Each structure stands twice: as structure tokens, then as C-alpha cells.
Amino acid sequence: MISNQILQSTIEGLRGITRVDLIVFDADAKILASTTDLPEPDESKNVWDYRSAVKGFVDSPADSQVVSGYQFFKVFEDHQLEFIVLAKGDNDDVYMVGKIAAFELSNLLVAYKERYDKDNFIKNLLLDNLLLVDIYNRSKKLHIATDVRRSVFIIETKNEKDTSALETVRGLFADKSKDFITAVDEKNIILVKELKQNEGYDDLMKTAKVILDMLNSEALSKVHIAYGTIVDEIKDVSRSYKEARMALDVGKIFYSDRNVVAYNNLGIGRLIYQLPMPLCKMFIKEIFDGKSPDELDEETLTTINKFFENNLNVSETSRQLYIHRNTLVYRLDKLQKATNLDLRVFEDAITFRIALMVVKYMKFMERTDN
């Protein structure tokens, strides 16, 4: 549970203070961390076989002993032997250092177990894997407040298992012990953010932009961020997570130019995303007689999009496209003949705009199913 890097850092810190060398073994007599080199056992040269000594100590009922000038100590977690600590020297001062090292590792085990338990709880909470009574019982046991305001952020990285991005996010919220950072799959980092009473959706957007800027500059990661609504009870955290997932998908489909997408600002994309596929296919067939609006050539699609951007204004659209007004009118007439929709008429323009969005949604769902 505790990485070898953490073990090494811990005993090096103790070595720097006490000047006593320390070695940490697992229960199979494998060295996990050390501040000194142990010689390879060699019977012909009468070199001490430390592996046999550690295995013998593991099997013995003693919690500490002295062997060949080293103090041996056992470190347990829930009555399960986790580590053997060796302190180099056989006097009382070295014994005290060894006891302190064993105590420090024991506290680390407790801290990391609590962190692991909290992480496991948050994952199951997000995925709706807990009964309501279990949510509140485990929250109480893990000292997690149940009636505070929270929102869930999903940070999707370009690369799978982007550890640098994960560590950057953890570092950003390291001093906020009431926030939780975890991951439920290979590409998504999850932040469960606790909010103060005076914080609202503007603050969520600010937080998302801080994360985005930090990851772009420090972790050099291209990310997309989505967040759900603010919930008041811990049992509703999973709802905020589902909303964030939906916002992430809707953003990919309809708002690809946005790096941050909020569930409470999805517009018509929210409605289209929840349409069943048979209904989408029926709509496209009804409007376009089996054809698809995305089969249009690039020039026509560019013209249409620019026409929509300029609120169906022919003069402004032709000016921005650097074409004569009559050329634009010709293109719109041509499109009307092909689709029976005149984009200069508001109702037809709305129908065509929705159709383009429906087609994007259908393509996304087909890719997802495959």
C-alpha cells in the first residue's frame, strides 16, 4: 500500500536526524528501502546471511531482538506483519531509533489505509455501488461530512494513465483535505469538491479554469473538464458525477471548441443527447427523405454555419465569406432545392440546425457502440 519511494524518503529523513542506518524488509525478507548497502551473504567468507536472519525473526514470537549488530523490529497492521525494520547498532540509542522508525512506519500504514479506504468509498459512491444506509455508516466511520455542499468534476486527459496530470491535480488541492481526488477509469480524473455556503456555479467555473491552466502549463496535458450540479447531501454525489459525465459527452458532440463544459449550461444539446436513436433516425428520414445533411460539401456547410453565426443575415454573411450577396443567395437556393428547407425562413433554419446536431449525436453514439 505504501510505495517504496515513501519508505525510502521516511528512513532517509530519520537517518539524517539520528545518523543511524535503517533497512526496511517485507515479510518475505525482501529489501524495500535502505540507507546502507548490505553485503551479499557468503558462507565461505563468513559474511552474515541477513535474509536467513530476517526470515528467522519473522517466524519467531519476538517483536524485537538483536542479531549480528542490528536491532530487529516488527511492524504490524491489524495484527498482520507488514515490515521488518533493522537499525544498525546494538546499543540503547540505536534501539530507541529503531523503535521510533517502527512507530513511524506503523503510523504511515494507518494513514495510508485510511486514505485507501476513503478512496475506495468515494469510487463506490460515484458508481452507485452502495446502499443508502452504507453510505451514511461508512461516511461516519471515515469522518466524512454528509451534509455539505459538493460538486463533481471530471478531468479527461488525452493519454491513458496520465500520472503527471493526476499528481498535478492532487498537488493543487493538497491543502484541502475535504476534497477528494480519485480515478474510476484510465483517462478520467475525478475531483469531488466541497463548497462553502457562499460559493456557486461561477466559482465552479473558476476552479475548472484554474485546473485547465495548471495542467496545460505544468503537466503539458491537453484536457477537457466537465462538472455537475451542486448537491447538498453525500448520497447525491453520484448524481453530480453522472451529470458531469453527460456534460463531457455533450461537450464532445456539440461544443468541441470548449475545454470546460458545465451541466447547467448545455442548451439544446442536453435535449438531443437524451433522444433515443430510433427517434433520431425517424426525424432525419422525415426531414431529408433518407439523406443526411452532413453529406453536403464543405463549401455549403461553411456557408450554412456562417449564416447561422450571423443570425440569418445575408449581407453580413456574404461580407464575412468574401462573396457577392447574389452568390450567397444562389447557394441558399441550391440548398433549398436539395432539402426543401429555406434557411432564410426561421422555422426551416431551426429545423436544419437541429438536424445537424442530431446527426452529430448519431455519429457519436455509433462510435461509442463500436
C-alpha positions as CSV (number, residue, x, y, z in Angstrom):
1,M,0.0,0.0,0.0
2,I,2.9,2.4,0.9
3,S,5.2,2.9,-2.1
4,N,8.9,2.1,-1.7
5,Q,9.6,5.7,-2.5
6,I,7.7,6.8,0.6
7,L,9.5,4.2,2.7
8,Q,12.9,5.4,1.4
9,S,12.1,9.0,2.0
10,T,11.0,8.3,5.5
11,I,14.0,6.3,6.6
12,E,16.4,8.8,4.9
13,G,14.8,11.6,7.0
14,L,15.3,9.6,10.2
15,R,18.9,8.7,9.1
16,G,19.6,12.4,8.6
17,I,18.4,13.3,12.1
18,T,19.8,10.3,14.0
19,R,22.8,9.2,11.9
20,V,21.6,5.6,12.3
21,D,21.3,3.4,9.2
22,L,17.9,1.7,8.7
23,I,16.7,-1.1,6.4
24,V,13.1,-2.0,5.8
25,F,12.1,-5.5,4.7
26,D,8.8,-7.1,3.8
27,A,7.6,-10.3,5.4
28,D,9.4,-12.3,2.7
29,A,12.8,-10.8,3.6
30,K,12.9,-8.6,0.5
31,I,14.6,-5.2,0.9
32,L,12.1,-2.4,0.3
33,A,14.2,0.6,1.4
34,S,17.6,1.1,2.9
35,T,20.1,3.8,3.9
36,T,23.1,1.5,3.6
37,D,24.3,-1.4,1.5
38,L,24.1,-4.9,2.9
39,P,26.8,-7.4,1.7
40,E,25.6,-10.4,-0.2
41,P,25.6,-13.5,2.1
42,D,28.7,-15.7,1.6
43,E,29.4,-18.6,3.9
44,S,33.0,-19.1,2.6
45,K,33.9,-15.6,3.6
46,N,31.8,-15.8,6.8
47,V,29.5,-12.9,5.6
48,W,26.3,-12.6,7.6
49,D,23.2,-14.1,5.9
50,Y,20.8,-11.3,6.7
51,R,18.0,-13.0,4.7
52,S,18.0,-16.1,6.9
53,A,18.2,-13.8,10.0
54,V,15.1,-11.8,8.8
55,K,13.2,-15.0,8.0
56,G,14.0,-16.4,11.4
57,F,12.9,-13.2,13.1
58,V,9.6,-13.3,11.1
59,D,8.9,-16.8,12.3
60,S,9.8,-16.0,15.9
61,P,7.3,-14.8,18.5
62,A,9.5,-11.8,19.5
63,D,8.6,-8.3,18.4
64,S,12.3,-7.1,18.6
65,Q,15.7,-8.6,19.0
66,V,19.4,-8.1,18.3
67,V,21.2,-10.1,15.7
68,S,24.8,-9.6,14.5
69,G,24.9,-6.0,15.5
70,Y,21.5,-5.0,14.2
71,Q,18.3,-4.2,16.1
72,F,15.3,-6.0,14.6
73,F,11.7,-4.7,14.9
74,K,8.3,-5.9,13.6
75,V,5.7,-3.5,12.2
76,F,2.1,-4.8,12.1
77,E,-1.2,-3.6,10.6
78,D,-4.3,-5.1,12.0
79,H,-2.2,-7.9,13.5
80,Q,-0.8,-8.6,10.1
81,L,3.0,-8.4,9.8
82,E,3.9,-5.8,7.2
83,F,7.5,-4.7,7.7
84,I,10.7,-5.7,9.4
85,V,12.9,-2.7,10.4
86,L,16.6,-3.1,11.0
87,A,18.6,-0.4,12.8
88,K,22.4,-0.7,12.6
89,G,23.9,-0.9,16.0
90,D,23.3,-2.7,19.3
91,N,23.3,0.0,22.0
92,D,20.3,1.6,23.7
93,D,20.3,4.7,21.5
94,V,20.1,2.6,18.3
95,Y,17.3,0.6,19.9
96,M,15.4,3.9,20.6
97,V,15.9,5.0,16.9
98,G,14.6,1.6,15.7
99,K,11.5,1.8,17.9
100,I,10.9,5.3,16.5
101,A,11.3,4.1,12.9
102,A,8.9,1.2,13.6
103,F,6.4,3.6,15.2
104,E,6.6,6.0,12.2
105,L,6.0,3.2,9.7
106,S,3.1,2.0,11.8
107,N,1.5,5.4,11.6
108,L,2.1,5.6,7.9
109,L,0.3,2.3,7.5
110,V,-2.7,3.7,9.4
111,A,-2.7,6.9,7.4
112,Y,-2.4,5.2,4.0
113,K,-5.1,2.6,5.0
114,E,-7.5,5.5,5.8
115,R,-6.6,7.2,2.5
116,Y,-7.2,3.9,0.6
117,D,-10.5,3.3,2.5
118,K,-11.7,6.8,1.7
119,D,-10.6,6.5,-2.0
120,N,-12.5,3.1,-2.2
121,F,-15.6,4.6,-0.6
122,I,-15.6,7.6,-3.0
123,K,-15.3,5.4,-6.0
124,N,-18.2,3.2,-4.9
125,L,-20.2,6.3,-4.0
126,L,-19.7,7.7,-7.5
127,L,-20.6,4.5,-9.2
128,D,-23.8,3.9,-7.1
129,N,-22.4,0.7,-5.7
130,L,-23.5,1.5,-2.1
131,L,-26.8,1.1,-0.3
132,L,-28.1,4.3,1.3
133,V,-27.5,3.0,4.9
134,D,-24.0,2.0,3.9
135,I,-23.3,5.5,2.6
136,Y,-24.0,7.1,5.9
137,N,-22.5,4.4,8.1
138,R,-19.2,4.4,6.2
139,S,-19.2,8.2,6.0
140,K,-19.4,8.4,9.8
141,K,-16.6,5.8,10.2
142,L,-14.3,7.6,7.8
143,H,-15.1,11.0,9.3
144,I,-16.6,12.4,6.0
145,A,-19.2,15.1,6.4
146,T,-22.6,14.1,4.9
147,D,-24.5,17.4,4.7
148,V,-22.1,19.7,3.0
149,R,-22.3,21.2,-0.5
150,R,-20.3,19.4,-3.2
151,S,-19.9,19.2,-6.9
152,V,-18.1,16.6,-9.1
153,F,-15.5,17.5,-11.7
154,I,-14.3,15.1,-14.4
155,I,-10.9,15.9,-16.0
156,E,-10.4,13.8,-19.1
157,T,-6.8,13.6,-20.2
158,K,-5.6,12.9,-23.8
159,N,-3.4,10.0,-22.7
160,E,-4.4,7.0,-20.6
161,K,-2.9,6.7,-17.1
162,D,-1.6,10.3,-17.2
163,T,0.1,10.2,-13.8
164,S,1.6,13.7,-14.2
165,A,-1.8,15.2,-14.6
166,L,-3.1,13.2,-11.6
167,E,-0.3,14.4,-9.4
168,T,-0.7,18.0,-10.6
169,V,-4.4,17.9,-9.6
170,R,-3.6,16.3,-6.3
171,G,-0.9,18.9,-5.6
172,L,-3.4,21.7,-6.5
173,F,-5.8,20.5,-3.8
174,A,-3.3,19.1,-1.4
175,D,-4.1,21.6,1.4
176,K,-7.8,21.0,1.0
177,S,-8.3,17.8,3.0
178,K,-12.1,17.8,2.5
179,D,-11.8,17.5,-1.3
180,F,-11.3,14.0,-2.9
181,I,-9.3,13.2,-6.0
182,T,-9.7,9.7,-7.5
183,A,-10.0,7.8,-10.8
184,V,-12.6,5.3,-12.0
185,D,-11.1,4.6,-15.4
186,E,-7.9,5.0,-17.4
187,K,-8.4,8.5,-18.8
188,N,-10.6,10.4,-16.3
189,I,-9.5,12.1,-13.0
190,I,-12.4,12.8,-10.7
191,L,-12.5,15.7,-8.2
192,V,-15.2,15.8,-5.6
193,K,-15.1,19.4,-4.5
194,E,-16.5,20.7,-1.2
195,L,-18.0,24.1,-1.4
196,K,-18.6,26.9,1.1
197,Q,-22.1,28.2,1.5
198,N,-21.4,31.4,-0.5
199,E,-19.8,29.5,-3.4
200,G,-21.8,28.9,-6.6
201,Y,-21.5,28.0,-10.2
202,D,-19.3,30.9,-11.1
203,D,-16.8,29.5,-8.5
204,L,-17.0,26.1,-10.1
205,M,-16.1,27.6,-13.5
206,K,-13.2,29.4,-11.9
207,T,-12.0,26.2,-10.3
208,A,-12.2,24.4,-13.7
209,K,-10.2,27.1,-15.4
210,V,-7.5,27.0,-12.7
211,I,-7.2,23.2,-13.2
212,L,-7.1,23.7,-17.0
213,D,-4.4,26.4,-16.9
214,M,-2.3,24.4,-14.4
215,L,-2.5,21.2,-16.5
216,N,-1.7,23.0,-19.7
217,S,1.3,24.7,-18.2
218,E,2.8,22.2,-15.8
219,A,1.7,18.8,-16.8
220,L,1.6,19.7,-20.6
221,S,-1.6,17.7,-20.8
222,K,-4.5,18.6,-23.2
223,V,-7.6,18.0,-21.1
224,H,-11.4,18.5,-21.2
225,I,-13.2,19.3,-18.0
226,A,-16.9,18.9,-17.1
227,Y,-18.7,19.4,-13.9
228,G,-22.2,18.6,-12.5
229,T,-24.6,20.5,-10.4
230,I,-24.1,21.4,-6.7
231,V,-25.6,18.8,-4.3
232,D,-26.3,19.2,-0.6
233,E,-26.1,15.6,0.6
234,I,-23.4,13.0,0.2
235,K,-26.0,10.5,-1.2
236,D,-26.5,12.8,-4.2
237,V,-22.7,13.0,-5.2
238,S,-23.3,10.1,-7.7
239,R,-25.9,12.3,-9.4
240,S,-23.5,15.1,-9.8
241,Y,-20.9,12.6,-11.2
242,K,-23.5,11.3,-13.8
243,E,-24.3,14.9,-14.8
244,A,-20.6,15.6,-15.3
245,R,-20.2,12.6,-17.5
246,M,-23.2,13.6,-19.5
247,A,-21.8,17.2,-19.8
248,L,-18.4,15.7,-21.0
249,D,-20.1,13.7,-23.8
250,V,-22.4,16.6,-24.8
251,G,-19.4,18.9,-25.0
252,K,-17.5,16.4,-27.3
253,I,-20.5,16.2,-29.6
254,F,-21.9,19.7,-29.8
255,Y,-19.3,22.1,-28.3
256,S,-15.9,20.8,-29.4
257,D,-14.4,24.3,-29.1
258,R,-15.0,24.4,-25.4
259,N,-12.4,23.0,-22.9
260,V,-14.8,23.4,-20.0
261,V,-18.4,22.3,-20.0
262,A,-21.0,22.8,-17.3
263,Y,-24.0,20.5,-16.9
264,N,-26.2,23.5,-16.1
265,N,-25.2,25.2,-19.4
266,L,-25.7,22.5,-22.1
267,G,-28.5,24.2,-24.0
268,I,-30.3,22.2,-26.7
269,G,-27.5,19.7,-26.7
270,R,-28.9,18.3,-23.4
271,L,-32.3,17.5,-25.1
272,I,-30.8,15.9,-28.2
273,Y,-28.4,13.8,-26.1
274,Q,-31.4,12.1,-24.4
275,L,-33.2,11.2,-27.6
276,P,-33.5,7.5,-28.5
277,M,-31.7,6.5,-31.7
278,P,-34.8,5.2,-33.5
279,L,-36.5,8.6,-33.0
280,C,-33.3,10.4,-34.3
281,K,-33.3,8.2,-37.4
282,M,-37.0,8.8,-38.0
283,F,-36.5,12.5,-37.7
284,I,-33.7,12.6,-40.3
285,K,-35.6,10.4,-42.7
286,E,-38.7,12.5,-42.4
287,I,-36.9,15.8,-42.9
288,F,-34.4,14.8,-45.5
289,D,-36.0,11.8,-47.1
290,G,-33.4,9.4,-46.1
291,K,-30.5,11.7,-46.9
292,S,-28.1,13.1,-44.3
293,P,-27.3,16.9,-44.0
294,D,-23.7,16.1,-43.3
295,E,-23.4,14.7,-46.9
296,L,-23.2,18.3,-48.1
297,D,-19.9,19.6,-49.5
298,E,-17.5,21.6,-47.3
299,E,-18.3,24.9,-49.1
300,T,-22.0,24.5,-48.4
301,L,-21.5,23.5,-44.8
302,T,-19.2,26.5,-44.2
303,T,-21.8,28.8,-45.8
304,I,-24.6,27.4,-43.6
305,N,-22.6,27.6,-40.3
306,K,-21.5,31.2,-41.1
307,F,-25.2,32.1,-42.0
308,F,-26.3,30.7,-38.5
309,E,-23.4,32.6,-36.8
310,N,-24.7,35.9,-38.3
311,N,-28.4,35.2,-37.3
312,L,-29.5,34.6,-40.9
313,N,-28.2,37.9,-42.1
314,V,-27.5,37.6,-45.8
315,S,-25.5,40.8,-46.1
316,E,-23.2,40.2,-43.1
317,T,-22.7,36.5,-44.1
318,S,-21.6,37.4,-47.6
319,R,-19.3,40.1,-46.3
320,Q,-17.6,37.6,-43.9
321,L,-17.3,34.9,-46.6
322,Y,-15.9,37.5,-49.1
323,I,-18.5,36.6,-51.7
324,H,-21.1,38.6,-53.5
325,R,-24.6,38.7,-52.0
326,N,-26.1,37.0,-55.1
327,T,-23.6,34.2,-54.8
328,L,-24.8,33.5,-51.2
329,V,-28.4,33.7,-52.4
330,Y,-27.6,31.2,-55.1
331,R,-26.1,28.8,-52.6
332,L,-29.1,29.1,-50.3
333,D,-31.5,28.5,-53.3
334,K,-29.4,25.4,-54.3
335,L,-29.7,24.1,-50.7
336,Q,-33.4,24.7,-50.7
337,K,-33.8,22.6,-53.8
338,A,-31.8,19.8,-52.3
339,T,-33.5,19.7,-48.9
340,N,-36.8,21.6,-49.3
341,L,-35.6,23.9,-46.5
342,D,-35.1,27.6,-47.0
343,L,-32.6,28.8,-44.3
344,R,-33.9,32.4,-44.8
345,V,-37.1,31.2,-43.1
346,F,-36.7,31.0,-39.3
347,E,-38.6,27.7,-38.9
348,D,-36.6,25.9,-41.7
349,A,-33.4,27.3,-40.3
350,I,-34.2,25.9,-36.8
351,T,-35.1,22.5,-38.3
352,F,-31.8,22.3,-40.3
353,R,-29.7,23.4,-37.2
354,I,-31.3,20.7,-35.1
355,A,-30.8,18.2,-37.8
356,L,-27.1,18.9,-37.9
357,M,-26.9,18.4,-34.2
358,V,-28.9,15.2,-34.3
359,V,-26.5,13.8,-37.0
360,K,-23.5,14.6,-34.8
361,Y,-25.2,12.8,-31.9
362,M,-26.0,9.8,-34.0
363,K,-22.4,9.6,-35.2
364,F,-21.1,9.8,-31.6
365,M,-23.4,7.1,-30.5
366,E,-22.3,4.8,-33.3
367,R,-18.6,5.3,-32.4
368,T,-19.4,4.6,-28.8
369,D,-21.2,1.4,-29.6
370,N,-18.4,0.2,-31.7
